[in-house]
């Protein structure tokens, strides 16, 4: 996957040789980590169809927020890995930014480049809606991942995780584990409260708990970082001397949460994680901590986005569906991972 | 005015008196032969201005060379993808918002201060201008309501900074740090931590799109830059800014109301944050408390790379504009080459350090001359 695209370059014939050399040099440097990526994203491809056969080359532009979080890092690396599986996909990665102004600019560059498709995980769906709409108007297939645009005209297909469903899965699991004890104390450590995804997760959690007569007694919000999780959990444990079950929205901040739990020497409760990191799954497998389960929020959804963008650009459809076209929206499931089924999910865990 | 206001307090004291403090004086003396701070302060116009241009040209030349070199890299590695009008517009659109902030920042830094709050104030203004109340009013009255709201919020926040720093004698770094945190928090409270979508079509139509083939937000950047250049180089306000930043005590002796002027500088920075908020509202079609996150650092970087002395007393709008464009071109070239933003951050850091080293060397040379 070279950074260099075979665009018309008649005016630069002479510079061409130097350009190629330089680009190769730069390209190689930039791709080194991606190539030695011992990707764990290998998946069972399921049904075989003609869909994977090589077709017209599709140039896909990809942009996502900054990889300041394990999950987000896996989004980009799994998208890259997926693109490399296809010899008819050329991936342009405009690397992560949490500045919507810059991300808009990245999409504008893709439009200028005349890419066939754009797979976009916007930092803020509403803020990127206008530029995505412009891309659609230019005839570019826009695949929206994870954070939804505010207009249906901005994307051909949207792939969403199920944040509400995560809350429901976690809440339902905790209900089962507590076995109808209506006096049980349930605590929650949320992610960044300003994000709709956090609000959805908490809502789903509350709804599922109320189904079995429970409610969240103690709730704190962290910020998806290890240190944020540590600080939030330390405060929460101080505030709640006795807990029966704890749901932590995010496994990255969970590293900090576990550190705080260990520091406080607490083990009277069960803990459920969120998102599905490798370290959390490994400790579920080992079964030596309060951590008993985690709820998956797939970090491979951008990789799905790459596949769908390729299919749409090549006028193909999903082979397992009867439909002639790729669906408009795909929502992923949020399964609960426990010691019983962890083997199955480890390959798609994020680092 | 107080009788013996220490220089560092008068301007907020973000910068400890160091050898650089002497630079403006030294240069004025070089140019005019008999220049004093008092004369510079009173605006002995010609010498002061010539000194500014004299010092500026060489540094701007360095920036132009850097920019050209970067463009060559862009053309070689990106070919037509880089060297197209569309791409130039993409670069300028990216530069515009931070560019406007940087113009305000140039004034504050030239005046010997620092403003860490502009990014947060941008976020706050974008939120305030896109609340349901403001948007409803804009629908009923005129879309300008949203613009005025953003400008008013920005200016008010800047005024608070200014009053705290000039009259409350709070160190600029701390006062604006407090505003940075508080403005972001207030924005989150007002918005209930949600993104506010702008539904006022007349507003969006007014701020989006092109005029004469150039995006409107780029026009705004150009207008603000020109206005800033005139203000700094052609008005008493500009000369006073240089004087206050160069040597506040001398400026005070020359009859400049240093504290009031300092307050104005922060209000001006707030105003540019308000303008930037309007641009951001148009560009993203939404107000958000996360808008402008870390923009203050981008703005400071652009200003310093542009050649404005961080210690105050010398400022260049042209340099700032070049600095902003340099950084956004860098970003553009990196994206074209599929390089990571992490590498880009490293490159940015190297450029900043190189610029400051160059600045120090030139300052040392002008002292030695």
Interface residues (C-beta under 8 A of the other chain):
Chain A: X3 X4 X5 X7 X8 X9 X11 X12 X15 X18 X19 X22 X23 X26 X27 X30 X31 X66 X92 X93 X94 X95 X96 X97 X98 X99 X100 X101 X102 X104 X105 X106 X108 X109 X111 X112 X113 X123 X124 X125 X126 X127 X128 X129 X130 X150 X193 X194 X195 X196
Chain B: X75 X76 X77 X79 X80 X81 X84 X86 X87 X90 X93 X94 X97 X98 X188 X193 X194 X195 X197 X208 X280 X283 X284 X285 X286 X288 X289 X290 X291 X293 X294 X295 X328 X331 X332 X335 X336 X337 X338 X339 X340 X341 X342 X343
